[in-house]
Amino acid sequence: MSDEEVSDPKALLEERSKAKCVYQWYEYQKCVKRIEDDETGHKHCTGQYFDYWKCVDKSVAEKLFDSLK
């Protein structure tokens, strides 16, 4: 085995892909701001959060599988 440290290409691609998902990130941040004073705990931003990561994952998948071939 080599002493080289193996890097995860997915993490690097995620960082690069986040810029393409700015709209979803802002929607999530708006939701967080809107519900920050909710004391009941019933309001949440799960949908916006998953929309953001779906966008990132879709962008990463296109590049990641090309690099794995």
Backbone as JSON Lines, residues from 0, in Angstrom:
{"i":0,"aa":"M","n":[0.83,-1.19,0.0],"ca":[0.0,0.0,0.0],"c":[0.87,1.24,0.0]}
{"i":1,"aa":"S","n":[0.36,2.24,-0.58],"ca":[1.06,3.51,-0.68],"c":[0.8,4.37,0.55]}
{"i":2,"aa":"D","n":[1.73,5.26,0.83],"ca":[1.55,6.19,1.95],"c":[0.7,7.39,1.57]}
{"i":3,"aa":"E","n":[0.32,7.45,0.3],"ca":[-0.5,8.57,-0.15],"c":[-1.87,8.53,0.52]}
{"i":4,"aa":"E","n":[-2.36,9.7,0.82],"ca":[-3.68,9.79,1.41],"c":[-4.71,9.82,0.28]}
{"i":5,"aa":"V","n":[-5.67,8.97,0.37],"ca":[-6.71,8.89,-0.65],"c":[-7.72,10.01,-0.39]}
{"i":6,"aa":"S","n":[-8.04,10.74,-1.45],"ca":[-9.02,11.82,-1.28],"c":[-10.35,11.41,-1.9]}
{"i":7,"aa":"D","n":[-11.39,11.93,-1.35],"ca":[-12.74,11.64,-1.82],"c":[-13.12,12.67,-2.87]}
{"i":8,"aa":"P","n":[-13.26,12.27,-4.13],"ca":[-13.6,13.25,-5.17],"c":[-15.0,13.84,-4.99]}
{"i":9,"aa":"K","n":[-15.88,13.11,-4.31],"ca":[-17.25,13.61,-4.11],"c":[-17.25,14.88,-3.27]}
{"i":10,"aa":"A","n":[-16.45,14.93,-2.22],"ca":[-16.42,16.11,-1.36],"c":[-15.95,17.34,-2.13]}
{"i":11,"aa":"L","n":[-14.95,17.17,-2.96],"ca":[-14.45,18.28,-3.76],"c":[-15.5,18.74,-4.77]}
{"i":12,"aa":"L","n":[-16.14,17.78,-5.41],"ca":[-17.18,18.12,-6.39],"c":[-18.38,18.79,-5.72]}
{"i":13,"aa":"E","n":[-18.7,18.39,-4.5],"ca":[-19.82,19.03,-3.78],"c":[-19.51,20.5,-3.55]}
{"i":14,"aa":"E","n":[-18.3,20.79,-3.12],"ca":[-17.93,22.19,-2.88],"c":[-18.04,23.02,-4.15]}
{"i":15,"aa":"R","n":[-17.61,22.46,-5.25],"ca":[-17.66,23.17,-6.53],"c":[-19.09,23.31,-7.05]}
{"i":16,"aa":"S","n":[-19.95,22.37,-6.71],"ca":[-21.31,22.37,-7.23],"c":[-22.27,23.25,-6.44]}
{"i":17,"aa":"K","n":[-21.91,23.62,-5.24],"ca":[-22.8,24.43,-4.4],"c":[-23.14,25.76,-5.05]}
{"i":18,"aa":"A","n":[-22.23,26.31,-5.82],"ca":[-22.48,27.59,-6.48],"c":[-23.64,27.5,-7.49]}
{"i":19,"aa":"K","n":[-23.86,26.33,-8.04],"ca":[-24.94,26.15,-9.0],"c":[-26.31,26.07,-8.32]}
{"i":20,"aa":"C","n":[-26.32,25.91,-7.01],"ca":[-27.57,25.71,-6.28],"c":[-27.87,26.87,-5.34]}
{"i":21,"aa":"V","n":[-27.46,28.05,-5.73],"ca":[-27.63,29.23,-4.89],"c":[-29.11,29.52,-4.62]}
{"i":22,"aa":"Y","n":[-29.94,29.36,-5.62],"ca":[-31.37,29.64,-5.44],"c":[-31.96,28.77,-4.33]}
{"i":23,"aa":"Q","n":[-31.65,27.47,-4.38],"ca":[-32.18,26.56,-3.36],"c":[-31.62,26.89,-1.98]}
{"i":24,"aa":"W","n":[-30.35,27.32,-1.93],"ca":[-29.75,27.69,-0.66],"c":[-30.45,28.92,-0.07]}
{"i":25,"aa":"Y","n":[-30.72,29.92,-0.91],"ca":[-31.41,31.12,-0.43],"c":[-32.83,30.81,0.02]}
{"i":26,"aa":"E","n":[-33.49,29.91,-0.67],"ca":[-34.83,29.51,-0.25],"c":[-34.78,28.85,1.12]}
{"i":27,"aa":"Y","n":[-33.8,28.03,1.35],"ca":[-33.62,27.39,2.65],"c":[-33.33,28.45,3.73]}
{"i":28,"aa":"Q","n":[-32.45,29.39,3.43],"ca":[-32.11,30.44,4.4],"c":[-33.32,31.32,4.72]}
{"i":29,"aa":"K","n":[-34.14,31.61,3.7],"ca":[-35.36,32.4,3.94],"c":[-36.3,31.65,4.87]}
{"i":30,"aa":"C","n":[-36.41,30.35,4.68],"ca":[-37.27,29.54,5.54],"c":[-36.75,29.54,6.97]}
{"i":31,"aa":"V","n":[-35.45,29.36,7.13],"ca":[-34.86,29.36,8.47],"c":[-35.13,30.69,9.17]}
{"i":32,"aa":"K","n":[-34.97,31.77,8.45],"ca":[-35.22,33.1,9.02],"c":[-36.7,33.26,9.41]}
{"i":33,"aa":"R","n":[-37.57,32.74,8.56],"ca":[-39.0,32.87,8.77],"c":[-39.47,32.11,10.02]}
{"i":34,"aa":"I","n":[-38.84,30.99,10.33],"ca":[-39.33,30.17,11.44],"c":[-38.45,30.24,12.69]}
{"i":35,"aa":"E","n":[-37.46,31.11,12.7],"ca":[-36.53,31.11,13.83],"c":[-37.19,31.45,15.17]}
{"i":36,"aa":"D","n":[-38.32,32.13,15.14],"ca":[-39.01,32.48,16.39],"c":[-40.11,31.49,16.76]}
{"i":37,"aa":"D","n":[-40.22,30.41,16.01],"ca":[-41.24,29.39,16.31],"c":[-40.86,28.63,17.58]}
{"i":38,"aa":"E","n":[-41.69,28.76,18.58],"ca":[-41.43,28.08,19.84],"c":[-42.17,26.75,19.96]}
{"i":39,"aa":"T","n":[-43.07,26.47,19.02],"ca":[-43.84,25.24,19.08],"c":[-43.04,24.04,18.57]}
{"i":40,"aa":"G","n":[-42.11,24.29,17.67],"ca":[-41.32,23.2,17.1],"c":[-42.0,22.5,15.96]}
{"i":41,"aa":"H","n":[-43.15,23.01,15.53],"ca":[-43.9,22.36,14.45],"c":[-43.44,22.8,13.07]}
{"i":42,"aa":"K","n":[-42.86,23.97,12.98],"ca":[-42.4,24.46,11.67],"c":[-40.99,23.96,11.42]}
{"i":43,"aa":"H","n":[-40.71,23.67,10.15],"ca":[-39.38,23.2,9.79],"c":[-39.08,23.54,8.34]}
{"i":44,"aa":"C","n":[-37.84,23.39,7.95],"ca":[-37.39,23.7,6.59],"c":[-36.81,22.47,5.91]}
{"i":45,"aa":"T","n":[-37.3,21.33,6.27],"ca":[-36.77,20.07,5.74],"c":[-36.89,20.01,4.22]}
{"i":46,"aa":"G","n":[-38.01,20.45,3.69],"ca":[-38.21,20.41,2.25],"c":[-37.2,21.24,1.5]}
{"i":47,"aa":"Q","n":[-36.96,22.45,1.97],"ca":[-35.99,23.34,1.33],"c":[-34.57,22.79,1.46]}
{"i":48,"aa":"Y","n":[-34.29,22.19,2.61],"ca":[-32.97,21.6,2.84],"c":[-32.72,20.46,1.85]}
{"i":49,"aa":"F","n":[-33.71,19.59,1.71],"ca":[-33.56,18.48,0.77],"c":[-33.53,18.95,-0.68]}
{"i":50,"aa":"D","n":[-34.26,20.01,-1.01],"ca":[-34.19,20.57,-2.37],"c":[-32.77,21.03,-2.69]}
{"i":51,"aa":"Y","n":[-32.14,21.67,-1.71],"ca":[-30.77,22.15,-1.9],"c":[-29.81,20.98,-2.15]}
{"i":52,"aa":"W","n":[-29.88,19.96,-1.31],"ca":[-28.96,18.84,-1.47],"c":[-29.29,18.0,-2.7]}
{"i":53,"aa":"K","n":[-30.52,17.97,-3.11],"ca":[-30.87,17.27,-4.35],"c":[-30.19,17.96,-5.54]}
{"i":54,"aa":"C","n":[-30.21,19.28,-5.53],"ca":[-29.55,20.05,-6.59],"c":[-28.05,19.77,-6.59]}
{"i":55,"aa":"V","n":[-27.43,19.8,-5.42],"ca":[-25.98,19.54,-5.32],"c":[-25.67,18.12,-5.78]}
{"i":56,"aa":"D","n":[-26.43,17.16,-5.31],"ca":[-26.18,15.76,-5.68],"c":[-26.34,15.52,-7.18]}
{"i":57,"aa":"K","n":[-27.32,16.15,-7.77],"ca":[-27.53,15.98,-9.21],"c":[-26.33,16.51,-9.99]}
{"i":58,"aa":"S","n":[-25.84,17.66,-9.58],"ca":[-24.68,18.25,-10.24],"c":[-23.43,17.4,-10.04]}
{"i":59,"aa":"V","n":[-23.26,16.89,-8.84],"ca":[-22.08,16.07,-8.53],"c":[-22.13,14.75,-9.29]}
{"i":60,"aa":"A","n":[-23.29,14.14,-9.36],"ca":[-23.42,12.82,-10.0],"c":[-22.95,12.85,-11.45]}
{"i":61,"aa":"E","n":[-23.29,13.91,-12.16],"ca":[-22.9,14.01,-13.57],"c":[-21.39,13.97,-13.72]}
{"i":62,"aa":"K","n":[-20.69,14.64,-12.83],"ca":[-19.23,14.72,-12.93],"c":[-18.54,13.53,-12.27]}
{"i":63,"aa":"L","n":[-19.1,13.07,-11.17],"ca":[-18.46,12.0,-10.41],"c":[-18.39,10.71,-11.21]}
{"i":64,"aa":"F","n":[-19.45,10.32,-11.84],"ca":[-19.46,9.06,-12.55],"c":[-18.59,9.11,-13.8]}
{"i":65,"aa":"D","n":[-18.42,10.31,-14.38],"ca":[-17.5,10.43,-15.5],"c":[-16.05,10.22,-15.04]}
{"i":66,"aa":"S","n":[-15.73,10.7,-13.84],"ca":[-14.36,10.56,-13.35],"c":[-14.06,9.16,-12.84]}
{"i":67,"aa":"L","n":[-15.08,8.38,-12.52],"ca":[-14.87,7.02,-12.02],"c":[-14.69,5.99,-13.12]}
{"i":68,"aa":"K","n":[-15.06,6.35,-14.34],"ca":[-14.95,5.4,-15.45],"c":[-13.51,5.12,-15.83]}
